[in-house]
Amino acid sequence: MVLLLCSCHNGKTHEIQATGITAEMAYEGVNNYCHSEYDWSIAEENPAMMSVTMGEETEAEYKVIFRSYTGALVNFYVDKASGTTRLVESVPALGIDSVAGTINLLDYLDRAN
């Protein structure tokens, strides 16, 4: 078995087995990212207004979906092998999709919300 070690921003080390990123790691990293980058104060009284959920999974990646109180979606496509994550913003009501960049999922693991 091969283990890769990742030194994350908070000084903790994550062990990533040869199988790569797990679904739990994908959700945790995206959830941490969303809580650090988006204003959740609007959802304090009604937490259902904003959410992070798992989407479909392919052989190569996980899809994790952030839903904003505005109805906009950010789809996070997490590469299972590397943790590189593509962000695609979507406004379903307007039929708009746009690539919003990439993040390294490993930078957002083990971080406090």
SEVEXLO-531400 format. One record per residue: x negated, y, z of N, C-alpha, C in turn; residue in three letters. Coordinates in pm, 1 decimal, m for minus. Each point is the difference from the previous one (the first is absolute). Example, Ala and Ser with C-alpha at 12.3 -4.5 7.8 and 13.67 -1.06 7.14 Angstrom:
! residues 2
((m1319.0, m569.0, 780.0), (89.0, 119.0, 0.0), (m90.0, 120.0, 0.0), ala),
((35.0, 105.0, m72.0), (m82.0, 119.0, 6.0), (77.0, 109.0, 73.0), ser),
This chain:
! residues 113
((m84.5, m116.9, 0.0), (84.5, 116.9, 0.0), (m89.2, 123.5, 0.0), met),
((36.0, 96.6, m81.5), (m74.2, 124.9, m10.2), (75.9, 108.5, 74.1), val),
((m69.4, 79.0, 80.4), (61.1, 112.5, 68.7), (m66.2, 128.0, m44.8), leu),
((79.0, 99.7, m28.2), (m51.0, 132.7, m30.4), (35.5, 88.9, 116.8), leu),
((m88.2, 90.3, 37.7), (28.4, 90.8, 109.7), (16.7, 140.2, m53.6), leu),
((97.8, 69.8, 51.8), (25.7, 137.4, m40.7), (m7.8, 88.0, 122.5), cys),
((m83.3, 100.4, m3.4), (m4.6, 96.9, 108.1), (99.4, 109.7, m33.5), ser),
((104.7, 11.4, 78.9), (105.2, 95.7, m26.5), (m27.9, 130.8, 71.9), cys),
((78.0, 103.7, m29.8), (m21.0, 134.1, 53.1), (m8.4, 5.0, 150.9), his),
((73.8, m84.1, 69.3), (3.9, 9.2, 143.9), (m109.6, m82.3, 66.8), asn),
((m91.7, m53.3, m76.6), (m111.5, m74.8, 54.8), (29.3, m147.4, 20.7), gly),
((125.0, m41.2, m13.8), (32.5, m141.8, 13.8), (m36.8, m72.7, m127.8), lys),
((m24.2, m126.2, 10.9), (m36.2, m80.1, m116.1), (112.3, m97.4, m29.4), thr),
((36.9, m10.0, m125.8), (101.0, m95.5, m44.4), (m69.2, m114.6, m69.9), his),
((42.6, m119.2, 29.2), (m50.2, m116.0, m72.6), (98.3, m29.8, m112.9), glu),
((m53.9, m6.6, m119.9), (82.6, m33.6, m115.0), (m51.1, m131.3, m55.2), ile),
((84.1, m100.3, 9.1), (m41.4, m131.1, m48.4), (m6.1, 0.0, m151.1), gln),
((m59.1, m102.7, m54.2), (m15.9, m11.7, m144.7), (133.5, 10.8, m72.5), ala),
((108.9, m26.6, 69.1), (131.7, 11.0, m62.5), (43.0, 144.4, m14.7), thr),
((m66.7, 95.1, 65.9), (27.7, 141.9, m18.5), (98.5, 57.5, 99.2), gly),
((72.6, 99.5, m47.2), (95.7, 75.0, 80.2), (126.5, m83.4, 19.8), ile),
((51.4, m1.2, 122.6), (125.5, m69.6, 28.0), (116.9, 97.9, m14.5), thr),
((120.1, m52.6, m6.8), (119.2, 84.1, m6.2), (10.2, 87.6, 124.5), ala),
((m35.6, m55.2, 115.0), (4.7, 76.3, 124.8), (m98.7, 116.8, m3.8), glu),
((m118.4, m22.8, m53.8), (m99.3, 106.2, m11.9), (48.4, 107.9, m96.7), met),
((62.2, m40.4, m110.0), (51.7, 95.7, m98.2), (104.8, 88.7, 65.5), ala),
((93.5, m60.2, 72.9), (104.5, 77.9, 65.9), (m59.9, 93.2, 105.0), tyr),
((m88.7, m52.3, 84.2), (m60.8, 80.2, 107.1), (m76.1, 120.5, m56.6), glu),
((m81.5, m23.6, m101.0), (m78.1, 108.7, m58.5), (85.9, 107.1, m64.1), gly),
((101.0, m41.7, m75.5), (88.9, 96.9, m64.6), (82.0, 73.9, 104.8), val),
((49.4, m70.4, 99.8), (77.1, 63.5, 106.6), (m85.4, 104.4, 72.6), asn),
((m123.8, m33.6, 31.2), (m90.0, 95.3, 65.1), (m26.2, 121.3, m89.7), asn),
((m22.4, m25.0, m127.9), (m21.6, 109.0, m95.7), (121.9, 93.3, m2.0), tyr),
((117.7, m57.1, m12.2), (122.0, 80.5, m9.5), (22.6, 82.5, 126.1), cys),
((m29.7, m57.8, 115.8), (18.5, 73.9, 124.9), (m105.2, 109.8, 17.4), his),
((m113.8, m12.8, m64.7), (m101.5, 104.7, 11.3), (15.5, 107.9, m107.2), ser),
((60.9, m31.8, m113.4), (6.9, 93.2, m112.0), (135.2, 68.9, m18.1), glu),
((106.8, m57.6, 50.9), (133.4, 55.7, m20.9), (59.0, 45.9, 132.5), tyr),
((81.3, 103.0, m5.0), (65.0, 55.1, 118.6), (122.3, m84.1, 35.2), asp),
((m7.9, m70.4, 111.5), (108.8, m87.3, 44.3), (93.0, 69.4, 99.6), trp),
((m25.6, 126.7, 31.9), (80.4, 68.4, 101.8), (147.8, 6.0, m38.5), ser),
((29.4, 9.2, m127.8), (138.2, 5.2, m47.5), (75.8, m128.1, 36.4), ile),
((m73.1, m109.9, 18.3), (62.5, m129.5, 27.7), (3.2, m34.1, 148.8), ala),
((m42.2, 92.4, 86.6), (m1.3, m29.1, 143.0), (139.5, m31.9, 53.9), glu),
((99.8, 75.7, m41.3), (136.4, m23.7, 47.6), (68.5, m113.1, m75.7), glu),
((m42.9, m25.1, m122.7), (59.5, m105.9, m80.8), (m111.9, m75.3, m72.8), asn),
((m61.4, m98.2, 66.8), (m114.9, m71.6, m58.2), (28.8, m68.0, m133.7), pro),
((125.2, m28.2, m29.1), (34.3, m67.1, m126.4), (m17.7, 91.7, m121.1), ala),
((m23.7, 128.0, 23.7), (m16.7, 94.5, m111.1), (m128.5, m23.4, m78.4), met),
((m100.3, m58.2, 65.6), (m128.6, m27.0, m64.8), (m40.4, m141.9, 35.5), met),
((m68.8, m67.0, m93.2), (m37.8, m138.2, 29.1), (m119.7, m45.1, m83.3), ser),
((m63.0, m105.7, 48.5), (m104.0, m71.4, m72.8), (45.4, m145.7, m3.0), val),
((11.3, m56.8, m120.5), (45.1, m138.2, m14.4), (m87.9, m73.9, m100.6), thr),
((m0.6, m130.5, 12.9), (m71.6, m83.1, m96.7), (86.2, m16.4, m123.8), met),
((m65.1, 7.2, m114.9), (66.9, m24.9, m127.3), (m42.2, m136.7, m51.5), gly),
((11.1, m18.6, m129.6), (m35.5, m128.2, m58.1), (m152.4, m20.9, 1.4), glu),
((m37.7, m123.2, m14.0), (m140.5, m40.5, 1.1), (m30.7, m72.2, m130.4), glu),
((m117.0, 30.5, m56.5), (m47.7, m75.1, m116.2), (m124.2, m77.8, 42.5), thr),
((m57.1, m70.4, m93.6), (m121.8, m74.0, 30.1), (m114.5, 92.4, 39.9), glu),
((m1.6, 120.8, m55.0), (m112.4, 91.3, 19.9), (24.9, 111.0, 101.8), ala),
((127.2, 32.6, 26.7), (23.2, 115.1, 88.0), (130.8, m8.7, 77.1), glu),
((3.1, 80.0, 107.8), (121.6, 19.8, 78.4), (55.9, 137.1, m35.8), tyr),
((131.2, 11.5, 6.3), (63.4, 129.7, m16.1), (61.1, 37.7, 134.6), lys),
((m36.2, 118.0, 49.1), (56.0, 52.8, 123.3), (64.9, 133.1, m36.5), val),
((120.6, 23.7, 49.6), (78.5, 114.9, m42.9), (25.3, 95.2, 117.5), ile),
((m34.3, 126.8, m19.7), (33.4, 105.2, 95.6), (119.4, 76.1, m55.7), phe),
((104.3, 14.7, 81.9), (117.8, 76.6, m39.9), (8.4, 124.5, 86.6), arg),
((1.3, 115.2, m64.7), (8.0, 128.2, 67.9), (145.2, 37.1, 27.1), ser),
((21.1, 90.2, 91.9), (134.6, 49.5, 28.7), (62.3, 70.0, m120.7), tyr),
((m83.5, 40.9, m96.8), (50.8, 67.2, m120.0), (52.5, m98.8, m104.2), thr),
((m25.5, m128.4, 20.4), (38.5, m101.6, m97.3), (m112.6, m38.2, m93.7), gly),
((m110.2, 73.4, 6.6), (m117.1, m33.8, m81.4), (m65.7, m126.2, 55.4), ala),
((m63.7, m73.3, m88.1), (m71.8, m121.8, 38.2), (m146.1, 13.8, m37.0), leu),
((m86.9, m59.3, 81.0), (m139.5, m17.5, m38.6), (m24.6, m149.2, 4.5), val),
((m35.1, m55.9, m116.0), (m30.9, m142.2, m9.5), (m150.9, m16.6, 13.0), asn),
((m40.6, m82.6, 94.1), (m141.1, m29.3, 24.3), (m27.2, m139.9, m53.9), phe),
((m91.0, m10.0, m96.2), (m37.0, m128.5, m58.6), (m136.8, m37.4, 55.3), tyr),
((m1.6, m95.7, 94.0), (m120.4, m37.4, 73.4), (m66.4, m119.6, m66.8), val),
((m121.8, 18.5, m49.2), (m77.1, m109.0, m58.7), (m37.1, m98.7, 110.5), asp),
((38.9, m124.4, m16.7), (m22.6, m101.7, 103.3), (m147.3, m29.4, 24.1), lys),
((m83.0, 14.9, m99.6), (m141.4, m33.2, 14.0), (m80.2, 112.9, 63.4), ala),
((27.6, 123.8, m37.9), (m85.8, 111.2, 41.6), (61.7, 97.4, 98.4), ser),
((130.8, 9.7, 3.0), (66.4, 100.0, 83.2), (19.3, 133.2, m70.8), gly),
((m51.5, 12.6, m122.1), (23.4, 121.8, m76.7), (150.3, 11.2, m26.2), thr),
((55.1, 118.0, 25.0), (144.3, 17.3, m4.0), (37.8, 114.9, m91.9), thr),
((82.6, m30.5, m101.8), (51.9, 101.2, m92.4), (129.7, 55.9, 56.0), arg),
((16.2, 131.5, m7.0), (122.1, 65.7, 44.5), (76.0, 49.3, m122.0), leu),
((127.2, m34.6, m7.4), (86.7, 46.2, m108.5), (123.1, 62.4, 64.6), val),
((16.4, 130.6, m20.7), (115.6, 72.0, 53.4), (116.6, m16.1, m95.7), glu),
((119.9, m14.7, 58.0), (118.6, m24.2, m81.0), (117.6, 78.9, 56.2), ser),
((75.0, 61.7, m89.2), (125.2, 65.6, 36.2), (108.3, m70.0, m81.5), val),
((60.8, m104.5, 58.7), (95.5, m81.0, m75.6), (116.6, 79.8, m58.5), pro),
((49.9, 97.6, 72.6), (115.3, 76.7, m48.4), (m31.3, 76.9, m128.2), ala),
((m128.5, 33.7, m19.5), (m40.2, 74.8, m118.6), (m73.6, m85.7, m102.4), leu),
((m23.5, m126.9, 34.5), (m71.9, m88.9, m91.2), (m145.5, 38.9, m19.7), gly),
((m61.7, 58.6, 103.7), (m137.7, 47.8, m9.6), (m94.1, m92.4, 76.2), ile),
((m108.8, m41.8, m64.3), (m108.2, m75.0, 62.4), (m130.1, 70.6, m34.8), asp),
((m88.3, 14.1, 99.4), (m130.1, 59.9, m28.9), (m107.2, m61.8, 88.7), ser),
((m115.2, m24.4, m60.5), (m113.6, m55.5, 74.3), (m53.0, 109.1, 92.2), val),
((m16.6, m34.3, 128.3), (m39.4, 98.7, 100.1), (m140.1, m22.9, 55.1), ala),
((m73.2, m97.7, m53.6), (m137.0, m22.3, 44.8), (m21.0, m137.3, 60.3), gly),
((m111.6, m13.1, 69.7), (m34.1, m126.1, 65.5), (m53.8, 27.6, 140.5), thr),
((10.2, m101.1, 83.8), (m62.1, 2.7, 132.4), (m66.6, m134.3, 22.2), ile),
((m89.9, m5.6, 96.0), (m56.9, m126.1, 44.5), (78.0, m41.3, 123.7), asn),
((79.3, m104.3, m11.8), (84.9, m46.6, 108.8), (m80.2, m23.4, 128.0), leu),
((m121.9, m46.9, m14.2), (m81.3, m33.0, 117.0), (m26.8, 121.7, 87.2), leu),
((5.7, 119.7, m58.1), (m18.0, 123.1, 77.2), (115.8, 25.8, 95.4), asp),
((110.7, m69.3, m18.5), (120.8, 27.0, 78.7), (42.0, m116.4, 87.9), tyr),
((m85.5, m96.8, 17.8), (31.3, m111.7, 89.6), (m48.9, 31.8, 140.5), leu),
((73.6, m49.0, 98.6), (m34.3, 18.2, 142.5), (1.2, 144.6, 44.9), asp),
((75.6, 83.3, m66.6), (10.3, 139.6, 41.7), (130.1, 20.8, 74.7), arg),
((m3.7, 81.0, 101.1), (122.0, 32.9, 74.2), (86.8, 88.9, m86.7), ala),
((130.6, m19.0, 8.9), (93.1, 82.6, m78.1), (5.5, 139.6, 54.5), asn),
